[in-house]
């Protein structure tokens, strides 16, 4: 460490309005009210610090870690505070490294995701910021892998076997991300570590000593169209200044988005930095992981259990492949006589299997543990019925959602319990028992986020009961019910699992028709006069309820739809008036007799499974079309009109909204290669000449010799210094990604026009 870096790093720990004072080789400054002083010296070009008192001289970086950052104490707090995953099993995964390490697109398979993630971070490049995405579907182990890696690294750091710490920072789906507040809050509240300001935390991340792992980007990345998560990520990467490593847990990695507009939010903030993106995609459990887990649980004959379940519901069922459900299945298997009956119910339940599974857990709790001791009913009678258990847990989940927290403190939990008892007419003795037992419910656990607080055993259960809670509010179908639903849906974008739980609860119920429920959501959405979370929630819930119905005839007016709102939908006789759709895939979409008037689409992603029949567009705007199988994106308005007509869209009066020819625009090879190259910048902000040759294909040499110089003269590509060995050139985008996107949309397939528009 050199003297200037020493000064800047030390000042991130210093108290506000405190200067670093020098007197010859002596220095003094204040940290947390304590005066720190010492002597500086240099040996072999490195700065050394000596505080005297026989401590001896240390390298500046080591002194900062031990004296200011207290990293060994942080490691001890991580070891004690990060929640353990009982009977942890590392899943299989696929690793797509950064372009600087492996330029190929083919991911490598690994049987141990935990070990691979640790090795990937340890082998990170010092020449760039590395962003490692850990992706999977919900409930498949992202959080468990992060927590286990954090604990292992804390132990390795304490034992001097590693020089970096992984710090899990749960985001909890917050919709207004302030990384400084969230990071410091996690350090102080979750890990009881008060010694780091945010700037000091960033300094240690740049040094590679701390690797923050942001867990909970699911809602932000996938379901929010605002782009605020990507903007916050861009600010964080800019602060790291092409150094350090961060881990992001999300259901979808940023470079998997098909829409360049979405990517531009982040890329245009970081294009002048050196950032490489890697992805570790966790796989669902197979028989090996299932059997290993059962053996750790000391279940007798796990092979027999596995085959019993396979015979009833199939080897690919979520009950065998998702870690959170396997854990609960093992709990049920302890009581083997009830297992076959449960599997039979799950087999006939279809997509609603999760509610059957949850009810089986609640049923055991109600009949075996929650026994009424008040003497009001017969001895040994259940304190609550299964439906009452679900109602109580649903109120807990809704209270968490309204508080924008994934846990409840003791006083809030007691309030929910008292409200439930009052509304259901429980006696004072029963209410006291419910209040005391709720904290120890089988689906609730102590939360590490606050003292005397509880959270659901897994987010899967929290979101299930949240959907159930909203559905139960809706059942009354009166003005009060609409007001209550409006209050809940205003809080934020409802996660997809909660949406699915809500829709299945409605379709399962005999008290309300799905189409009538869709009308209620449309009415609730219409209460809001402008685009909001309510609009997005109500519109998507109504679409889900209408999917597959042939008795609709409903109209959506002035509504906003989130990302992939149309995906997997089967809609009949639905009209959309003056609406807005964020980028949406049309995979497995069937639209019949549907009409769109004055509606704008950010992007429509057509696939071979898309089916349009008598779909009418009247005064609509489509910003872009993505042809998924061809990996091609179209922005040119006449070409968009032509493709829509080919796919079965009928325009106003049988014609088209804009003049266009029937002939397909021929896209020049140079334009296709520029578009392809632009997408590869999503994996790394800088690309070497050898990578360009590999990615462009057989004509790569011609592209580098003829097209790249022209892109350089226009400032579209900039050559940057090669920080490694060798003589090959390295490039980055010299203009914002949005500029490139606009030029591609207006060039009509001509490379010369593309250069003119840039």
GUKE-435375 format. One record per residue (C-alpha): residue in one letter; x negated, y, z. Coordinates in steps of 0.05 Angstrom, whole numbers, plus 32768, in hexadecimal, padded with zeros to 4 digits. Example, Ala and Ser with C-alpha at 12.3 -4.5 7.8 and 13.67 -1.06 7.14 Angstrom:
// GUKE-435375
A7F0A7FA6809C;S7EEF7FEB808F;
END
This chain:
// GUKE-435375
X800080008000;X7FE680457FEC;X7FED80848015;X802680A47FEE;X805080647FF1;X803F8060803C;X805880A78048;X8099809D8021;X80A8805A8042;X809A80738088;X80C880AF807F;X810380808071;X80FC806880BA;X80F080AD80D8;X812580D480FE;X814C810980D7;X8129814D80D2;X80E7812C80E7;X80A6813780C0;X806B810880BB;X8033813280DB;X7FEA812780C8;X7FAB813E80EC;X7F6F812380C5;X7F7A80D780CA;X7FAE80DB8101;X7FF980DA80F5;X803780E68120;X808180E08115;X80C180CE813A;X80EC808F8133;X812C8089815C;X811280BE818C;X80D0809A8198;X808F80BB8184;X8062808F815A;X801A80A1814B;X7FDD807E8130;X7F9F80838105;X7F9B807580BB;X7F5F80568097;X7F5280358054;X7F327FF28045;X7F297FD67FFF;X7F5A800A7FE6;X7F937FF98017;X7FAC8025804F;X7FA4800A8096;X7FC7802280D5;X7FAC801F811D;X7FD780358157;X7F9F802A8189;X7FA7800781CC;X7F7E7FCD81B1;X7FB27FB9817D;X7F807FBE8144;X7F8A7FD680FD;X7FC17FB880D2;X7FD17FC18089;X80047FF88080;X80397FC98064;X80317F97809D;X80337FD080D1;X80747FEA80B2;X80947FA580B5;X80807F9780FD;X80807FDC811E;X80B8800180F9;X80E57FCD80D7;X80E27F98810D;X80EB7F6380D7;X80DC7F298106;X81147F408133;X81417F4780F7;X81307EFF80E4;X81427EE8812A;X81857F0D8126;X81937EEF80E2;X81847EAA80FD;X81B47EB48137;X81EB7EDD8114;X81F47EC080CF;X822D7E8E80D5;X82187E4680CB;X823B7E198099;X82497DD780BC;X82327D9B8094;X82177DC7805C;X82107DA68017;X81E97DCB7FE1;X82117DC97FA0;X81F67DBC7F5A;X81EE7DFA7F2E;X81D57E177EEC;X819F7E4C7EEC;X81997E817EB6;X81587EA57EC7;X81467EEC7EB4;X812D7EF87E6D;X80E87F097E87;X80E27EC27EA2;X81087E997E6F;X81207EBA7E2E;X814D7E7F7E1A;X81987E817E26;X819F7E397E3C;X81A77E347E88;X81807DFF7EAF;X81A47DCD7EDB;X81927DC37F24;X81AE7D937F58;X819C7DC27F92;X81B77E097F8A;X819A7E207FCC;X81537E0B7FBC;X81577E287F75;X81717E6B7F8F;X81397E6F7FC2;X81047E5D7F8E;X81217E907F5D;X811C7EC87F8F;X80D77EB47FA6;X80BE7EB37F5E;X80DC7EF87F4D;X80B57F267F20;X80927F627F40;X809B7F8A7F00;X80E77F907F04;X81237F8F7F31;X81427F4A7F30;X818D7F427F38;X81A27EFA7F46;X81EC7EED7F3E;X82087EB17F63;X82497EA07F41;X82807E6C7F49;X82CB7E677F51;X82E97E797F94;X82DC7E487FCC;X82A27E257FAA;X826A7E397FD9;X824C7E7D7FC7;X824F7E97800E;X82377E55802C;X81FA7E547FFE;X81E97E9C800F;X81F17E91805A;X81C87E51805A;X81917E728032;X81917EAE8062;X81897E80809E;X81527E56807E;X812C7E948069;X81327EB280AF;X81137E7380CD;X80DD7E728097;X80CD7EBB80A5;X80C87EB080F0;X80997E7580E4;X80707E9D80B1;X80837E6F8077;X80A47EA6804F;X809B7EF18045;X80E37F058035;X81287F048057;X816C7EFC8037;X819F7F2A8058;X81E97F188048;X82147F568043;X825F7F44803D;X82857F778014;X82C97F598021;X82E57F737FDF;X82E17FBC7FF4;X82FA7FE97FBC;X82D180277FCA;X828B800D7FD0;X825880357FF8;X821C80087FFD;X81FC80348032;X8237802F8061;X82437FE58054;X81F97FD2805B;X81EC7FF8809C;X822F7FE080B7;X821C7F9780AA;X81D87FA080CA;X81F37FC18109;X82367F9F8113;X822A7F5A80F6;X81E17F4F8107;X81D97F7F8142;X819C7F9E8122;X81997FEB812B;X81537FFA8111;X815F800680C6;X817D804280A4;X81958035805D;X81588057803F;X812B802A8068;X81527FED8053;X81488001800A;X80FE800C8016;X80F77FC68032;X811F7FAB7FF7;X80EF7FCD7FC7;X80B57FAD7FED;X80D67F697FE2;X80DB7F5A802D;X81277F5E802E;X81557F417FF9;X819C7F598004;X81D37F287FF0;X82147F4D7FE1;X824C7F1B7FEB;X82947F2C7FD6;X82907F4B7F91;X82C87F1E7F78;X83017F517F7B;X82D57F8A7F64;X82B67F687F28;X82F07F407F0E;X83307F637F23;X83207FAD7F27;X831E7FD57EE7;X830180147F07;X82B87FFF7EFE;X82A6801A7F43;X82827FDA7F57;X82557FDF7F1A;X824980297F27;X8235801A7F6F;X82087FE37F56;X81E780147F26;X81D880457F5E;X81BA800D7F88;X818D7FF57F4F;X8177803D7F41;X816280437F8A;X813880047F85;X811180237F4B;X81007FE37F25;X80EA7FBD7F63;X81077F8A7F93;X813D7F567F8D;X81887F547F9D;X81BA7F1B7F9D;X82027F257F89;X82397EF17F95;X82727EF87F64;X82A17ECD7F3C;X82877EEC7EFC;X82437F097EEB;X823F7F4E7ECB;X821F7F367E8B;X82597F057E7F;X82897F3F7E72;X829C7F427E28;X82AD7F8C7E29;X82707FB87E1F;X82967FF27E3E;X82977FCD7E80;X824D7FBE7E7C;X823C80067E69;X8252801E7EAE;X82167FFB7ECD;X81E47FF97E93;X81E480437E86;X81CE804F7ECE;X8194801E7ECA;X817C801D7E82;X813C80447E93;X812B80137ECB;X810F7FCC7EC6;X81477F9E7EDC;X814F7F547ECD;X818F7F2D7ED9;X81937EE37EEA;X81CE7EB67EFA;X81D57E797F26;X82197E597F16;X822F7E287F4C;X82527DE97F34;X828D7DC77F55;X827E7D8D7F81;X82777D487F64;X82797D047F85;X82327D0C7F9F;X82417D4C7FC6;X82847D307FDF;X82647CF17FF9;X82297D168019;X82597D44803D;X82847D0A8057;X82467CE68070;X82307D258096;X82767D2580B5;X826C7CDC80C9;X82AA7CC680A4;X82AF7C7B809D;X82AF7C5F8056;X82AA7CA28030;X82A87C7C7FEE;X82EB7C5D7FFE;X83077CA2800F;X82ED7CBF7FCE;X830C7C897FA4;X834E7C8D7FC9;X83537CD77FB9;X833A7CCE7F71;X836E7C997F64;X83A77CC87F79;X83927D0C7F5F;X83557D027F32;X830A7D0F7F3B;X830F7D567F20;X83447D6E7F52;X83317DAA7F7C;X833B7D817FBB;X82FC7D5A7FA9;X82D37D907F86;X82DB7DCF7FB0;X82B27DD17FF0;X82E67DF6801A;X831C7DC38009;X82EF7D868012;X82E17D9E8059;X832C7D9F8069;X83377D5D8045;X83047D3D8072;X832A7D5A80AE;X83697D398096;X83457CF88086;X83337CF180CF;X837D7CE080D7;X837F7CAD809F;X83C87C9680A6;X83E07CDA808E;X83AF7CDF8053;X83D67CB58021;X84167CDB802E;X83F17D1D8024;X83D17D067FE3;X84157CF17FC9;X84317D377FD7;X83F57D587FB7;X83FB7D2B7F7A;X84427D437F6B;X84367D8C7F7F;X840E7D9F7F40;X83F07DE57F42;X84117DF27F86;X83E67DBD7FA8;X83C37DF07FD4;X84037E027FF9;X84107DB88006;X83CA7DB08020;X83CF7DEC804E;X84127DD48068;X83F27D91807A;X83BD7DB680A3;X83F17DE180C5;X841E7DA580D1;X83E77D8280F9;X83DC7DC28120;X84267DCB812F;X84357D848143;X83F57D718168;X83DB7DB18188;X84107DE8818C;X843D7DC581BF;X846F7DF081E5;X84607DF28230;X84967E248242;X84CB7DEF8252;X84FF7E128227;X85047DD781F7;X84F87D8D8201;X84B57D77821B;X84807D7181E4;X84A77D9A81B1;X847E7DC3817F;X84767E0B8193;X847F7E22814B;X84997E00810D;X846C7DF980D0;X84917E3280AD;X84887E5E80EA;X843D7E4E80EB;X84387E6480A3;X84617EA380B1;X84337EB580EC;X83F37EAA80C4;X84117ED08089;X841C7F0C80B7;X83D37F0780CF;X83BB7F078086;X83E77F428074;X83CE7F6980B0;X83867F5C809B;X83967F748054;X83B87FB3806E;X837B7FC1809A;X834C7FB5805F;X83267F83808A;X831B7F388087;X83217F3180D2;X834E7F49810B;X83387F5E8151;X835A7F40818D;X838A7F7A819A;X83A17F7B8151;X83AB7F2F8152;X83D57F348190;X83FF7F6B8171;X840D7F3E8135;X841E7F058164;X844E7F30818D;X84707F4B814E;X847A7F048135;X84977EEC8177;X84C67F28817B;X84DF7F1F8134;X84EA7ED4813D;X850B7ED98182;X84D77EB281AA;X84DB7EB381F6;X84A77ED68221;X84877E938235;X84837E7D81EC;X84687EC081D7;X84307EBA820B;X841D7E7581F1;X841D7E8D81A9;X83F27EC981BA;X83BE7E9E81DD;X83BC7E6581AB;X83BA7E8F816B;X83707EA08176;X835F7E568175;X83897E438139;X836A7E0E810B;X83687E3F80D1;X834A7E7980F9;X83027E7F8112;X82DB7EB28139;X82C27EEA810C;X82797F02810D;X828F7F4780F7;X82A97F5F813B;X82AD7F478183;X82ED7F228197;X83067F1F814F;X831D7EE78122;X831F7EDA80D8;X833A7EA280AC;X830E7E6580A6;X83057E76805C;X831C7EAD802E;X83437E788008;X83737E728043;X83767EBD8050;X838B7ECB8008;X83BD7E928008;X83E07EAD8045;X83DC7EF4802A;X84037EDE7FED;X84347EB88019;X843E7EF68044;X844E7F24800A;X847D7EF07FED;X84A37EEB802F;X84A97F378032;X84C67F367FEC;X84FB7F027FFA;X852C7F348018;X85327F577FD3;X854A7F987FF3;X852F7FDF7FF7;X850A7FD08038;X84E87F948018;X84D37FBF7FDD;X84B67FF4800C;X848F7FBF8033;X84747F9F7FF3;X84617FE47FD9;X843B7FF38019;X84137FB28013;X84037FB87FC9;X83EA7FFF7FD0;X83AF7FE77FF9;X83867FCC7FBF;X83837F9D7F84;X83A07F5B7F9B;X836D7F227F90;X83817EEE7F5D;X83877EB77F91;X83B87EE07FB9;X83DF7EEF7F7A;X83E47EA67F69;X83F97E957FB0;X84307ECA7FAD;X844A7EB27F6A;X844B7E697F7F;X846F7E7C7FBF;X84A57EA07F97;X84AD7E687F64;X84AF7E357F9C;X84E67E5B7FC1;X852F7E4E7FB5;X85427E937FCF;X85297EBC7F94;X85247EB47F49;X84E07EC17F27;X84FD7EF27EF4;X85237F177F2B;X84E27F1B7F53;X84BE7F377F15;X84F47F6D7F10;X84E77F807F59;X849D7F887F4C;X84AB7FB37F0E;X84D87FDE7F39;X84A47FE47F70;X846F7FF67F3D;X849C802C7F20;X849F804F7F64;X845780657F59;X845480A07F29;X840C80947F13;X83DB805B7F08;X83C9803A7F49;X83BA7FF87F6B;X84067FF07F71;X840E7FF57F25;X83D87FC17F19;X83F17F917F4E;X843B7F967F3B;X842F7F907EF0;X84037F527EF6;X84307F307F28;X846C7F3D7EFC;X84477F207EBF;X84357EE27EE7;X847D7ED87EFB;X84967EE27EB4;X84637EB37E95;X84897E777E79;X84CE7E967E82;X84FE7E9A7E47;X85317EC87E6A;X850A7F087E71;X851D7F457E48;X84F77F717E79;X84D27FB17E6A;X84917FCB7E89;X848D80167E86;X845080417E96;X842D80077EB8;X83E27FF77EBD;X83C87FB17EB6;X83857F987ED0;X834E7F6E7EB1;X83667F2E7E8F;X83AF7F3D7EA0;X83C97F187E63;X839B7EDB7E68;X83C07E987E6D;X84047EBB7E66;X84407EA17E3F;X846F7EDC7E36;X84B17EE07E11;X84DB7F1E7E01;X84B47F507E2C;X84AA7F997E19;X84707FC67E2F;X847C80107E29;X844380437E33;X841880117E5A;X83CD80087E61;X83A87FC57E5F;X83607FBF7E76;X83347F8E7E4F;X835B7F4D7E4C;X834C7F097E30;X83827EE87E06;X836B7EA17E12;X83A77E727E19;X83D77EAC7E0D;X841A7EA47DEA;X84437EE37DDB;X84877EDC7DBA;X84B87F147DA8;X848E7F467DD1;X848A7F907DC1;X84537FC27DD4;X8464800C7DCC;X843280447DD8;X840580137DFD;X83BA80177E01;X838B7FDA7E06;X83437FE17E1C;X83327F9F7DFA;X83577F627DE0;X832F7F217DE1;X834C7EF17DAD;X833F7EA77DB0;X83557E6A7D89;X838A7E5D7DBF;X83AB7EA17DB4;X83F17E9D7D96;X841A7EDA7D80;X84607ED47D64;X84897F127D52;X845C7F407D7B;X84677F897D69;X84387FC47D74;X8456800A7D6F;X842580447D79;X83F3801A7DA0;X83A880257DA8;X83767FEC7DAB;X833080037DBD;X830D7FC17DAC;X83197F797D99;X82ED7F3F7DAE;X82ED7F007D85;X82D87ECF7DBB;X82C37E937D91;X829B7EBE7D60;X827C7EE77D99;X828C7F267D71;X82AA7F677D88;X82CF7F987D5B;X82D87FE27D69;X82E87FFE7D24;X833380147D24;X83447FFD7CDD;X83227FBA7CE9;X83477FB27D2B;X83887FBE7D07;X83777F8A7CD2;X83647F567D06;X83A37F627D2E;X83CD7F597CEF;X83A97F187CE0;X83B97EFF7D26;X84037F0B7D1D;X840F7F527D37;X84477F767D13;X84407FC27D11;X84767FF77D10;X84A57FF37CD3;X84807FB47CBC;X84427FDD7CAD;X84057FF27CD5;X83F9802A7D05;X83BB80417CDE;X83A6803D7C96;X837780037C89;X83657FD37C53;X83767F8A7C52;X832E7F777C45;X83027F647C7F;X82C87F927C8B;X82867F727C7B;X82567F7D7CB5;X820D7F837CA1;X81DC7F547CC1;X81B57F8E7CE0;X81F57FA67D04;X82037F607D1F;X81BC7F5A7D38;X81BF7F9E7D5A;X82007F897D7C;X81DF7F477D90;X81A17F6B7DAA;X81CC7F9C7DD2;X81ED7F627DF6;X81A97F457E09;X81987F867E2C;X81CE7F717E5D;X819F7F3C7E79;X81637F6B7E7D;X815A7FB57E74;X811A7FA87E4D;X810D7F747E17;X80CB7F5E7DFA;X80BE7F567DB0;X80B97F0A7DB7;X80FF7F087DD6;X811B7F327D9C;X80FC7F017D6B;X811C7EC77D90;X81617EE67D98;X816A7F017D52;X815B7EBD7D34;X813D7EAA7CF0;X813A7EF37CD8;X811B7F0D7D18;X80D87F207CF8;X80FC7F487CC3;X81277F6A7CF8;X80EA7F7D7D21;X80C37F977CE4;X80FB7FBE7CC2;X81357FCC7CF1;X81127FD87D34;X80E680127D18;X812580357CFF;X8147802B7D43;X810980487D64;X810980857D36;X815180927D49;X8140808B7D93;X816F804F7D9A;X813580237DB0;X80FA803C7DD8;X80B780187DDF;X80A080147E27;X805C80007E44;X804D7FB57E48;X803E7FAB7E92;X80287F637E89;X7FF27F427E5F;X7FF47F3C7E13;X80007F6E7DDC;X804A7F637DCB;X80767FA07DD0;X80B07FAB7E01;X80EE7FD47DF3;X81297FF37E17;X816780187DFF;X815980617DF7;X81A280787DF4;X81DE80687E21;X820080267E13;X8241804C7E08;X822180727DCE;X820C80307DAD;X825180137DB8;X827380507D99;X8244804E7D5D;X825180047D52;X829C80117D54;X829880487D1F;X8264802C7CEF;X82957FFD7CC9;X825F7FC87CC5;X822B7FF67CA4;X81E77FFD7CC5;X81DC80417CA4;X821D805B7CC1;X8209803F7D05;X81C980687D03;X81EF80A67CEF;X8221809F7D28;X81EB80957D5C;
END
